[in-house]
Each structure stands twice: as structure tokens, then as C-alpha cells.
Amino acid sequence: MMTKPRPLRVLLSLGLGLSLGCGALPNASHRVYDFDSVFLNGDMRGQQPWKAPDRVALRNAVREQRVELLKQETAAVGGARARRTLEPRRTGGETEPPARKRALPNHIAAHVAESNTSGFDDLKPPTRLPGLILGDGSVRGEVSAAAARLVGMGSAISPLAFIQHLEKAGAVVFPKSQQGQGGIAKIWGGLEARGATYGPGTLTPMPGDLVFFHDVGDVDGDGQSDALSGVGVVAQIVDSETLVCIAPVMGAVRRIYLTPGKPTVRRDGNTTLNTPVRRRRRDDGANVPTLSGQVLAGFARI
């Protein structure tokens, strides 16, 4: 007749077997949990950090050892680390290539269409000017270059946004008066109070001068064109009479021709004298001005 093993006897048997398997007896080959023979850090030079008599001194000794190793590595490469470059290796027979001279910044006049052709069709959307357009460092040069970089932009560039872009690019702040309706009229008033404005025939316009127009935009939102609602920049002097200007007109930043001496003449043969800057409406009469020379308000020198 078999008897059931008692629970206490079973537990004692299991405990004895675990102790034998883990090497806990004195005659075991090694101790699994013997921390005296475990080295967690290989750079502690055989020391046990948890049993070091002076841990601060041990850390300082290890730090000094690392400094010595770093000095030896630095001395091995000649006192400085070798720099990696992307230049190809040259043999003894090859000579150093000559340094390339830095070209001067391109002026805006080099990127404007030739004077013998019209170059501008007001019925087509304008195209961007090719090449890198940089100013010559002067205020007028930077303003004219900034205007050229906007050629081809759409209706998002309003006359006021156009003048604000010129201020940022040329690092200049145009004076503004309290009188006048709209931002362009206030800028004209501020420049006029300073004595910077001049009319056609008074002075010879220069590249970088501002040019103002009447009746090219609706400032107050009543559906009618207003006075001093357009602004542009003189980009090039074609001849003694005709100018090439850059202005946001007819829904885009365009290059336009302006001949103040012949305001009502659009073309003379194949040469364009004045460009339309205002679209004609159905209710406009025959005498409503649309050409750039007809709506010219004046110039301002900055």
C-alpha cells in the first residue's frame, strides 16, 4: 500500500537539489554569484569599484590614464589631427590652379531688353528676367535690382507690397506724410515734403528713381481708379526721351516703356514709346488715359 508524500519532505528535497545545482556547497567548482571574481569595467585596472577603499582617488587615476593615452595619440600624428578635404590629390608635376577672379555684381541694365525692339507685349503675361540679378551696393542699385527680381510676379504683388519689398531690399525707409489717401499717396507726400520729387522735364531720370502714376488702381475700393495709386522704378534709360520702368500694373509686375515727352503716342514704327498700364473698361470714354505717359504723376530721387 503506497502512502502519499508529505509536503514538507517534498520541499526539503527540492531545496537540496537547487543548492547542489547552483554550486552553493563548499566543494563546488565555482560560485555563480561570486562577485569577488566579476569585473564590470575593463578600464578599472583590476580594481573593483564597489570595494575600492578610496573611490575618488580611483576615478582620478583612471582620468589621468585616459589623458595620457590621448596625449600619446596626438603626438603620434604630429601634434594635430589630419584634415580630410574633398580636393583631388595632385602629383609633383601638377601646379596649383589659378584662383578665379570674382566677377562684379551685375547691374539691372544688363538684363533689360534691347531698345531697338519693343520686347513687351501687354496682352501676354510677363516672364521672369533670366540670370542672377544683383545690385551694385548703392541704394538705387539695390532698389532697381529688387524690382527686377519681381518681374513676372502676379497680382499678389500690389503697389504697396511692391514698395515694401523695395524698402527691405534697399535697406531704406521712404518717408510718409499724414495727408493723402492710400500708402502710395502718403509716400509721394513724404518725398515731396523732403524735396525729392520732380516732374517730367525738370531733371533727367536715373536708374533707381521712383516713378508714380495716377489712375492705375483702386485705393478706396469704390470701383474707380484713384490718383497716385501706382508706383514703379526706373530701370534703364533707352535714349534721351524713352525710359524702361518696372511697375506692378494690370495684375502683374511688368517692364513698361515711358516717354514723358510724347505721352499720347504708343508706338513710333516698330519702337514702343508708351505702354498701356490701365485696362480700358466698357464705360470708359475715348479720352480716358491708359498709356504710361498719360497717367504719369512724377518722379522721386532716393
TORKOLMAR-177922 format. One record per residue: x, y, z of N, C-alpha, C, O in turn. Coordinates in steps of 0.02 Angstrom, whole numbers, padded with zeros to 5 digits, always signed. Layout:
REM TORKOLMAR-177922
XYZXYZXYZXYZ;...
END
This chain:
REM TORKOLMAR-177922
+00043-00059+00000+00000+00000+00000+00044+00061+00000+00087+00069+00044;+00035+00107-00050+00076+00167-00058+00047+00225-00018-00014+00233-00014;+00093+00264+00011+00072+00322+00050+00088+00385+00011+00138+00387-00026;+00049+00436+00020+00061+00500-00013+00120+00535+00019+00124+00537+00081;+00165+00564-00020+00222+00601+00009+00198+00663+00045+00153+00699+00024;+00231+00674+00099+00213+00733+00137+00241+00796+00104+00294+00795+00073;+00205+00851+00110+00228+00914+00078+00294+00939+00105+00334+00965+00066;+00307+00932+00168+00370+00957+00197+00429+00919+00168+00481+00949+00154;+00421+00852+00159+00476+00813+00133+00490+00832+00060+00548+00833+00038;+00438+00847+00023+00448+00867-00047+00485+00933-00052+00530+00941-00094;+00468+00980-00010+00502+01045-00011+00575+01039+00007+00617+01073-00023;+00591+00998+00056+00661+00989+00076+00701+00958+00019+00759+00976+00008;+00671+00911-00016+00706+00879-00071+00720+00930-00127+00775+00929-00156;+00672+00972-00143+00683+01023-00195+00737+01073-00175+00777+01092-00217;+00738+01094-00113+00789+01141-00090+00858+01112-00094+00905+01147-00113;+00865+01047-00074+00930+01016-00078+00954+01010-00150+01013+01020-00164;+00909+00994-00197+00929+00989-00266+00951+01056-00296+00999+01058-00334;+00916+01110-00279+00935+01177-00305+01002+01199-00278+01043+01227-00315;+01015+01185-00216+01080+01205-00187+01137+01168-00219+01191+01196-00229;+01127+01104-00235+01179+01067-00269+01189+01091-00340+01246+01096-00364;+01134+01107-00375+01141+01130-00444+01173+01198-00450+01209+01210-00499;+01163+01243-00404+01191+01311-00407+01261+01315-00380+01291+01369-00380;+01289+01262-00358+01358+01265-00333+01364+01299-00268+01414+01332-00255;+01314+01294-00225+01317+01328-00161+01357+01291-00109+01375+01319-00058;+01372+01225-00122+01411+01186-00074+01484+01207-00075+01507+01233-00126;+01520+01196-00022+01591+01218-00020+01634+01183-00072+01682+01212-00096;+01616+01119-00090+01658+01083-00138+01638+01094-00210+01660+01057-00254;+01596+01147-00225+01576+01161-00294+01635+01190-00333+01682+01218-00304;+01633+01181-00400+01689+01204-00442+01695+01280-00442+01751+01306-00439;+01642+01317-00445+01643+01390-00443+01575+01414-00417+01526+01377-00416;+01574+01476-00397+01514+01507-00371+01485+01553-00426+01518+01598-00451;+01423+01540-00442+01391+01580-00494+01384+01653-00472+01394+01698-00513;+01367+01665-00411+01355+01732-00387+01413+01758-00346+01403+01796-00299;+01473+01738-00363+01532+01762-00328+01553+01829-00359+01586+01830-00410;+01534+01883-00328+01550+01950-00354+01624+01967-00346+01647+02016-00375;+01661+01928-00308+01732+01943-00300+01771+01930-00364+01827+01955-00371;+01744+01891-00410+01779+01875-00472+01748+01906-00534+01766+01887-00590;+01702+01954-00525+01668+01987-00580+01694+02057-00587+01696+02094-00538;+01715+02078-00650+01741+02145-00662+01695+02177-00715+01696+02158-00773;+01656+02225-00692+01608+02256-00738+01642+02307-00784+01619+02314-00841;+01693+02341-00764+01727+02393-00803+01798+02369-00819+01838+02356-00774;+01812+02364-00884+01878+02341-00904+01933+02392-00895+01992+02374-00895;+01915+02457-00886+01967+02508-00879+01981+02526-00807+02011+02578-00793;+01960+02485-00760+01972+02499-00689+02037+02469-00665+02051+02470-00605;+02077+02440-00711+02143+02413-00695+02139+02360-00640+02178+02362-00592;+02093+02314-00646+02089+02258-00599+02058+02275-00533+02057+02232-00488;+02032+02335-00525+02002+02355-00461+01927+02345-00464+01896+02349-00518;+01899+02332-00409+01827+02326-00402+01799+02391-00375+01811+02408-00317;+01761+02429-00416+01740+02495-00394+01695+02494-00333+01694+02542-00294;+01657+02440-00323+01613+02439-00264+01650+02421-00200+01623+02426-00145;+01716+02399-00207+01755+02382-00149+01819+02423-00144+01863+02408-00104;+01824+02477-00185+01884+02518-00183+01887+02556-00117+01836+02582-00094;+01945+02558-00087+01949+02594-00022+01938+02669-00030+01910+02701+00014;+01961+02698-00088+01953+02769-00100+01928+02778-00171+01968+02778-00218;+01864+02786-00179+01834+02790-00246+01855+02853-00283+01864+02851-00344;+01862+02908-00248+01882+02971-00280+01952+02965-00309+01965+02988-00364;+01996+02935-00270+02065+02927-00295+02066+02880-00355+02106+02891-00401;+02024+02829-00354+02022+02783-00410+01997+02817-00474+02025+02805-00528;+01946+02859-00468+01921+02895-00527+01973+02943-00554+01982+02948-00615;+02009+02977-00510+02061+03023-00533+02117+02986-00568+02144+03011-00618;+02134+02926-00544+02187+02888-00576+02166+02865-00645+02206+02867-00692;+02104+02844-00652+02079+02824-00718+02077+02883-00765+02095+02876-00824;+02056+02942-00741+02054+03001-00783+02124+03021-00807+02132+03041-00864;+02174+03015-00763+02242+03031-00782+02268+02982-00835+02304+03001-00881;+02248+02919-00828+02269+02870-00877+02240+02886-00946+02275+02880-00996;+02176+02906-00949+02146+02924-01012+02179+02985-01043+02187+02988-01104;+02198+03033-01002+02232+03093-01028+02299+03074-01058+02318+03101-01110;+02335+03028-01025+02400+03007-01052+02392+02972-01119+02431+02984-01165;+02341+02929-01124+02329+02895-01187+02312+02944-01243+02333+02935-01300;+02273+02997-01227+02256+03047-01277+02317+03086-01300+02323+03101-01359;+02362+03102-01254+02423+03137-01273+02467+03095-01318+02496+03121-01365;+02471+03031-01304+02511+02987-01346+02483+02982-01417+02521+02982-01465;+02416+02978-01423+02386+02975-01489+02396+03040-01527+02407+03039-01588;+02392+03097-01492+02403+03162-01526+02475+03170-01549+02487+03196-01603;+02523+03147-01508+02593+03152-01527+02609+03107-01586+02655+03121-01625;+02572+03052-01594+02587+03005-01648+02569+03033-01716+02598+03013-01766;+02521+03081-01719+02500+03110-01784+02531+03179-01795+02508+03216-01837;+02583+03195-01757+02618+03258-01769+02590+03317-01733+02602+03374-01753;+02552+03306-01681+02526+03361-01641+02462+03390-01666+02436+03436-01634;+02434+03366-01720+02371+03393-01747+02337+03337-01785+02370+03295-01815;+02272+03338-01785+02233+03289-01822+02234+03305-01897+02232+03363-01917;+02238+03253-01936+02238+03262-02008+02169+03282-02032+02119+03251-02013;+02165+03333-02074+02102+03357-02100+02087+03323-02167+02131+03315-02209;+02025+03304-02175+02003+03273-02237+01974+03325-02283+01930+03363-02263;+01996+03328-02343+01971+03376-02392+01944+03338-02452+01960+03279-02463;+01902+03372-02490+01873+03343-02549+01913+03357-02612+01894+03337-02667;+01969+03393-02605+02009+03410-02663+02047+03348-02686+02071+03309-02645;+02054+03339-02751+02093+03280-02776+02167+03288-02763+02194+03344-02760;+02200+03232-02754+02271+03234-02742+02309+03253-02806+02292+03230-02861;+02359+03295-02797+02399+03317-02854+02468+03286-02850+02497+03281-02796;+02494+03267-02907+02562+03240-02910+02612+03297-02909+02594+03356-02908;+02675+03278-02909+02727+03330-02906+02730+03373-02967+02750+03431-02963;+02710+03346-03026+02714+03385-03087+02657+03434-03096+02663+03481-03136;+02602+03424-03061+02544+03468-03069+02554+03532-03030+02583+03532-02975;+02530+03586-03057+02535+03651-03025+02468+03671-02996+02415+03645-03015;+02469+03717-02950+02408+03741-02918+02367+03781-02969+02395+03825-03002;+02303+03766-02976+02262+03805-03025+02255+03877-03003+02251+03890-02943;+02255+03923-03050+02249+03994-03031+02181+04009-03000+02130+03981-03020;+02182+04055-02953+02120+04074-02918+02074+04111-02966+02097+04154-03004;+02011+04094-02964+01963+04126-03008+01944+04195-02982+01928+04202-02923;+01946+04245-03024+01929+04313-03004+01854+04318-02994+01815+04292-03034;+01835+04352-02942+01764+04361-02927+01735+04416-02970+01760+04473-02971;+01683+04399-03006+01653+04448-03051+01613+04499-03011+01586+04483-02958;+01610+04560-03036+01572+04612-03004+01497+04598-03011+01477+04566-03060;+01456+04622-02964+01384+04609-02969+01355+04639-03034+01375+04693-03056;+01309+04602-03063+01277+04625-03124+01228+04681-03109+01189+04677-03061;+01230+04732-03149+01182+04786-03140+01118+04769-03178+01119+04730-03225;+01065+04799-03156+01000+04784-03185+00995+04801-03258+00958+04770-03295;+01033+04851-03281+01028+04872-03351+01051+04818-03399+01030+04818-03457;+01092+04771-03376+01116+04718-03420+01063+04666-03434+01071+04626-03480;+01009+04666-03396+00958+04614-03403+00894+04641-03435+00845+04605-03440;+00894+04704-03456+00834+04733-03485+00837+04726-03561+00891+04726-03590;+00780+04719-03593+00777+04707-03665+00810+04765-03703+00815+04821-03678;+00831+04750-03764+00864+04800-03805+00813+04854-03825+00753+04843-03827;+00841+04913-03840+00798+04970-03854+00770+04970-03925+00721+05004-03939;+00802+04932-03971+00779+04935-04040+00716+04893-04052+00685+04901-04104;+00697+04850-04006+00636+04811-04012+00591+04825-03953+00614+04845-03899;+00527+04815-03965+00480+04829-03911+00490+04781-03853+00496+04802-03796;+00492+04715-03867+00507+04666-03815+00451+04652-03767+00451+04601-03734;+00402+04696-03762+00349+04690-03713+00282+04688-03749+00266+04733-03788;+00243+04637-03735+00176+04633-03761+00129+04634-03701+00127+04586-03662;+00092+04686-03694+00050+04694-03635-00008+04645-03634-00042+04639-03583;-00021+04610-03690-00076+04562-03691-00054+04493-03665-00096+04451-03651;+00011+04482-03658+00037+04418-03633+00063+04426-03562+00084+04481-03543;+00061+04372-03522+00089+04378-03454+00164+04388-03457+00197+04359-03500;+00192+04428-03414+00265+04441-03416+00304+04379-03394+00278+04337-03358;+00365+04375-03417+00410+04321-03399+00464+04347-03353+00480+04406-03352;+00492+04301-03314+00545+04320-03267+00609+04338-03304+00623+04309-03357;+00647+04384-03277+00711+04402-03307+00762+04347-03296+00765+04320-03241;+00801+04329-03346+00850+04274-03337+00911+04297-03298+00925+04356-03294;+00946+04248-03270+01010+04262-03237+01001+04286-03166+00946+04299-03142;+01059+04292-03133+01062+04317-03064+01065+04392-03065+01111+04421-03094;+01017+04425-03033+01012+04497-03035+01034+04524-02967+01001+04512-02916;+01088+04560-02967+01116+04589-02906+01125+04663-02915+01136+04687-02971;+01121+04699-02861+01133+04771-02863+01207+04787-02857+01248+04743-02847;+01223+04851-02862+01293+04873-02858+01311+04898-02788+01366+04925-02779;+01268+04888-02739+01282+04909-02671+01253+04975-02652+01244+04989-02592;+01236+05018-02700+01205+05082-02684+01130+05072-02672+01103+05019-02688;+01098+05122-02645+01027+05116-02630+00987+05110-02695+00943+05068-02700;+01003+05152-02745+00966+05148-02808+00980+05083-02844+00935+05054-02875;+01043+05059-02841+01059+04996-02873+01023+04937-02842+00998+04893-02877;+01019+04935-02775+00984+04880-02742+00909+04885-02753+00875+04833-02758;+00882+04945-02756+00810+04953-02768+00792+04930-02838+00742+04896-02847;+00832+04949-02888+00817+04928-02957+00825+04853-02966+00786+04822-03002;+00875+04823-02933+00884+04751-02938+00827+04714-02904+00803+04663-02928;+00804+04741-02847+00748+04709-02812+00684+04712-02854+00645+04664-02854;+00674+04767-02889+00616+04772-02932+00620+04722-02991+00570+04693-03010;+00680+04713-03018+00688+04667-03075+00675+04595-03054+00650+04556-03094;+00691+04578-02992+00679+04510-02969+00605+04495-02961+00586+04436-02956;+00563+04546-02960+00491+04535-02954+00456+04532-03021+00396+04518-03023;+00491+04544-03076+00459+04543-03141+00430+04474-03154+00464+04423-03146;+00368+04472-03175+00334+04409-03187+00289+04387-03130+00249+04341-03139;+00295+04418-03072+00250+04401-03016+00180+04425-03032+00170+04473-03070;+00130+04391-03003+00061+04404-03019+00030+04458-02976+00064+04502-02950;-00036+04454-02970-00074+04506-02936-00062+04508-02861-00085+04554-02827;-00027+04458-02834-00012+04459-02762+00033+04517-02744+00033+04540-02687;+00072+04542-02792+00117+04599-02780+00077+04662-02797+00075+04683-02855;+00047+04691-02747+00011+04755-02756+00062+04812-02755+00120+04801-02738;+00041+04873-02774+00088+04929-02771+00117+04940-02701+00176+04957-02695;+00076+04931-02650+00102+04940-02582+00151+04884-02563+00202+04898-02532;+00135+04822-02582+00182+04767-02569+00246+04776-02609+00300+04757-02586;+00241+04804-02669+00299+04817-02710+00345+04867-02677+00406+04857-02674;+00317+04921-02650+00359+04973-02618+00388+04947-02552+00443+04967-02534;+00352+04904-02517+00379+04875-02455+00437+04828-02470+00486+04826-02432;+00434+04791-02525+00490+04748-02544+00551+04790-02562+00607+04771-02546;+00541+04846-02595+00598+04889-02611+00630+04917-02548+00691+04923-02545;+00590+04934-02498+00619+04959-02436+00662+04907-02402+00716+04924-02377;+00640+04845-02400+00679+04793-02367+00743+04777-02406+00796+04768-02377;+00737+04774-02472+00796+04756-02512+00848+04811-02513+00908+04797-02511;+00826+04874-02515+00872+04930-02517+00891+04957-02450+00929+05006-02445;+00865+04926-02396+00879+04950-02327+00866+05025-02321+00907+05062-02294;+00808+05045-02346+00788+05115-02344+00716+05119-02323+00676+05074-02337;+00698+05172-02290+00629+05184-02269+00606+05248-02303+00633+05302-02290;+00556+05243-02345+00530+05301-02379+00487+05342-02332+00447+05314-02295;+00495+05408-02332+00454+05449-02286+00381+05447-02306+00364+05440-02365;+00338+05454-02257+00266+05452-02268+00235+05512-02233+00252+05528-02176;+00190+05544-02267+00154+05601-02239+00087+05578-02212+00063+05524-02228;+00056+05621-02172-00010+05605-02145-00066+05621-02194-00122+05597-02186;-00051+05660-02245-00101+05678-02294-00100+05629-02352-00050+05595-02364;-00155+05625-02387-00160+05580-02444-00199+05518-02428-00203+05497-02370;-00228+05489-02479-00269+05429-02471-00231+05370-02500-00216+05369-02560;-00216+05321-02458-00178+05263-02480-00105+05270-02465-00079+05326-02456;-00071+05213-02463+00000+05214-02445+00044+05246-02497+00093+05279-02480;+00027+05239-02562+00069+05268-02615+00064+05344-02612+00115+05379-02621;+00005+05371-02601-00003+05444-02597+00035+05472-02537+00062+05527-02541;+00036+05436-02482+00071+05460-02422+00147+05459-02434+00183+05503-02410;+00171+05409-02471+00243+05407-02486+00261+05465-02533+00313+05496-02525;+00218+05479-02582+00231+05536-02625+00231+05601-02586+00274+05644-02597;+00185+05608-02539+00184+05668-02498+00245+05676-02454+00271+05731-02446;+00269+05619-02426+00330+05623-02386+00391+05641-02426+00432+05680-02403;+00398+05612-02486+00454+05629-02529+00449+05701-02555+00499+05735-02563;+00388+05723-02567+00379+05792-02590+00397+05841-02536+00426+05894-02550;+00380+05826-02473+00399+05870-02417+00474+05872-02408+00501+05922-02384;+00508+05820-02425+00581+05819-02419+00614+05853-02479+00674+05866-02476;+00577+05866-02532+00606+05897-02591+00637+05848-02639+00679+05867-02679;+00617+05784-02635+00647+05732-02678+00608+05720-02741+00633+05684-02785;+00548+05748-02749+00508+05736-02809+00524+05787-02863+00546+05843-02848;+00513+05767-02925+00522+05813-02981+00476+05789-03038+00459+05731-03043;+00458+05836-03080+00413+05821-03135+00450+05807-03199+00511+05815-03203;+00414+05787-03251+00445+05774-03316+00475+05839-03344+00444+05892-03341;+00536+05834-03370+00569+05891-03398+00608+05932-03348+00646+05977-03368;+00600+05919-03284+00637+05957-03233+00708+05929-03224+00757+05966-03229;+00712+05864-03212+00776+05829-03205+00776+05769-03252+00723+05746-03274;+00836+05744-03265+00841+05684-03306+00836+05623-03261+00877+05615-03216;+00786+05580-03271+00780+05521-03227+00841+05476-03232+00874+05472-03284;+00856+05443-03176+00912+05397-03172+00887+05328-03150+00836+05324-03117;+00923+05275-03168+00903+05208-03145+00901+05205-03068+00949+05226-03035;+00847+05180-03041+00837+05177-02969+00790+05230-02943+00768+05225-02886;+00773+05280-02983+00724+05330-02962+00654+05299-02961+00640+05254-03000;+00612+05324-02917+00544+05301-02915+00501+05341-02964+00514+05400-02977;+00451+05308-02992+00405+05340-03038+00334+05326-03013+00319+05270-02994;+00292+05377-03012+00224+05372-02985+00174+05384-03041+00186+05423-03088;+00116+05349-03036+00064+05353-03087-00003+05368-03053-00015+05352-02995;-00046+05400-03093-00116+05411-03074-00160+05358-03106-00144+05329-03158;-00216+05345-03072-00272+05308-03102-00253+05239-03130-00276+05219-03183;-00211+05203-03093-00194+05134-03113-00221+05083-03064-00215+05023-03076;-00251+05105-03009-00277+05059-02960-00332+05091-02919-00340+05152-02918;-00370+05048-02886-00425+05070-02843-00401+05067-02770-00390+05013-02743;-00392+05125-02740-00365+05129-02672-00420+05123-02620-00413+05087-02571;-00475+05160-02630-00528+05163-02579-00582+05110-02589-00628+05106-02549;-00577+05069-02641-00624+05015-02651-00692+05035-02677-00741+04999-02667;-00696+05092-02711-00761+05114-02738-00771+05093-02811-00821+05112-02842;-00724+05054-02838-00730+05032-02907-00703+05080-02958-00707+05067-03018;-00675+05136-02936-00646+05186-02981-00572+05194-02968-00549+05186-02911;-00534+05209-03020-00462+05220-03012-00450+05285-02975-00487+05334-02983;-00397+05286-02935-00382+05344-02892-00316+05375-02912-00274+05343-02944;-00308+05437-02891-00245+05473-02904-00190+05444-02860-00202+05422-02804;-00128+05445-02886-00069+05420-02851-00082+05349-02824-00076+05336-02764;-00100+05305-02869-00114+05236-02850-00065+05187-02879-00073+05126-02870;-00014+05211-02915+00036+05166-02945+00106+05191-02933+00118+05251-02927;+00153+05144-02929+00223+05161-02917+00266+05112-02954+00247+05054-02965;+00325+05135-02975+00372+05091-03010+00443+05116-02999+00455+05162-02960;+00489+05084-03034+00560+05101-03029+00588+05109-03099+00574+05069-03143;+00627+05162-03109+00661+05172-03173+00719+05122-03178+00763+05121-03135;+00717+05079-03229+00767+05026-03236+00820+05043-03287+00878+05023-03279;+00802+05078-03341+00850+05090-03395+00831+05153-03432+00772+05170-03440;+00883+05188-03456+00873+05246-03499+00887+05224-03571+00945+05211-03589;+00834+05219-03611+00843+05195-03679+00876+05249-03722+00926+05235-03755;+00849+05308-03721+00879+05365-03757+00864+05427-03716+00846+05423-03657;+00870+05484-03747+00859+05546-03710+00787+05556-03690+00773+05600-03649;+00740+05518-03718+00669+05529-03704+00635+05467-03673+00593+05475-03630;+00653+05407-03694+00617+05347-03675+00652+05313-03617+00713+05307-03615;+00610+05290-03569+00634+05254-03510+00603+05185-03509+00548+05174-03536;+00637+05138-03477+00609+05072-03462+00600+05070-03386+00647+05078-03348;+00538+05058-03365+00521+05057-03294+00493+04988-03276+00471+04950-03320;+00494+04972-03213+00466+04910-03186+00414+04930-03135+00428+04966-03087;+00352+04907-03145+00297+04928-03102+00244+04873-03099+00236+04837-03148;+00208+04867-03043+00152+04820-03039+00089+04852-03069+00055+04891-03036;+00075+04836-03131+00017+04864-03166-00020+04808-03202+00011+04759-03222;-00083+04815-03210-00125+04768-03247-00118+04696-03221-00114+04649-03259;-00115+04690-03155-00116+04624-03123-00050+04587-03121-00050+04528-03105;+00007+04620-03135+00071+04586-03133+00126+04639-03131+00115+04697-03147;+00186+04617-03110+00244+04661-03111+00274+04657-03181+00297+04604-03202;+00274+04714-03216+00292+04715-03287+00347+04766-03300+00358+04813-03261;+00381+04757-03356+00426+04808-03384+00385+04850-03433+00352+04823-03478;+00387+04913-03425+00346+04958-03466+00391+05012-03495+00443+05031-03466;+00370+05038-03553+00404+05095-03585+00368+05159-03563+00307+05160-03553;+00408+05211-03555+00381+05276-03534+00419+05330-03571+00480+05335-03566;+00383+05371-03608+00412+05429-03643+00373+05491-03621+00321+05506-03650;+00398+05527-03571+00359+05585-03547+00348+05639-03599+00298+05674-03597;+00395+05646-03647+00388+05698-03697+00334+05683-03749+00311+05730-03782;+00313+05622-03758+00261+05602-03805+00211+05557-03769+00209+05497-03783;+00172+05584-03724+00131+05541-03680+00074+05506-03717+00052+05453-03693;+00051+05532-03773-00007+05502-03806+00012+05455-03863-00032+05427-03896;+00077+05446-03877+00100+05405-03932+00119+05337-03904+00162+05332-03860;+00087+05285-03929+00105+05217-03905+00165+05189-03942+00211+05163-03910;+00165+05194-04008+00220+05168-04048+00240+05218-04101+00199+05256-04126;+00305+05216-04117+00332+05254-04173+00366+05204-04219+00425+05189-04212;+00327+05179-04267+00353+05125-04309+00354+05060-04270+00303+05037-04245;+00414+05030-04264+00422+04969-04226+00447+04981-04155+00460+04933-04118;+00454+05043-04136+00479+05060-04070+00421+05081-04025+00380+05123-04044;+00417+05050-03967+00365+05067-03918+00387+05127-03877+00443+05128-03851;+00344+05176-03872+00359+05235-03833+00324+05235-03765+00354+05253-03714;+00262+05214-03764+00223+05211-03702+00183+05146-03701+00154+05125-03751;+00183+05115-03643+00148+05051-03634+00082+05062-03597+00080+05102-03550;+00029+05029-03616-00033+05034-03577-00023+05005-03507+00003+04950-03499;-00044+05043-03458-00038+05022-03388-00107+05018-03354-00111+05005-03294;-00159+05029-03391-00226+05027-03363-00272+04996-03416-00273+05018-03474;-00311+04947-03396-00358+04915-03442-00418+04961-03454-00445+04992-03408;-00437+04964-03515-00495+05004-03533-00559+04966-03516-00566+04907-03532;-00607+05001-03485-00671+04971-03467-00724+04988-03518-00714+05031-03561;-00780+04954-03512-00834+04966-03559-00864+05035-03553-00884+05066-03603;-00866+05060-03492-00896+05126-03481-00846+05183-03490-00865+05241-03480;-00784+05168-03508-00734+05221-03518-00747+05256-03584-00766+05225-03634;-00736+05319-03583-00742+05357-03645-00679+05353-03687-00631+05319-03668;-00681+05386-03743-00624+05385-03789-00564+05423-03762-00508+05409-03782;-00576+05470-03718-00522+05512-03693-00494+05488-03625-00453+05523-03595;-00514+05430-03602-00488+05404-03538-00416+05382-03549-00403+05341-03593;-00368+05408-03510-00297+05391-03521-00283+05319-03500-00308+05295-03449;-00242+05285-03539-00221+05217-03524-00146+05206-03532-00118+05158-03505;-00112+05251-03568-00040+05243-03579+00000+05269-03519-00024+05310-03480;+00061+05242-03513+00103+05261-03456+00120+05335-03456+00122+05366-03403;+00131+05365-03514+00145+05436-03516+00086+05479-03499+00094+05535-03474;+00025+05455-03511-00035+05494-03496-00050+05496-03421-00075+05546-03396;-00035+05443-03385-00052+05439-03314+00010+05453-03270+00007+05441-03209;+00064+05478-03299+00124+05492-03260+00111+05549-03211+00085+05601-03230;+00129+05537-03147+00122+05588-03095+00188+05624-03082+00188+05685-03070;+00244+05589-03084+00308+05620-03071+00358+05568-03050+00344+05509-03047;+00419+05593-03034+00474+05551-03014+00497+05572-02944+00480+05626-02920;+00536+05528-02913+00566+05544-02849+00635+05513-02847+00644+05454-02864;+00684+05551-02825+00753+05527-02820+00768+05507-02748+00757+05547-02702;+00792+05446-02738+00805+05421-02671+00880+05416-02659+00901+05396-02605;
END
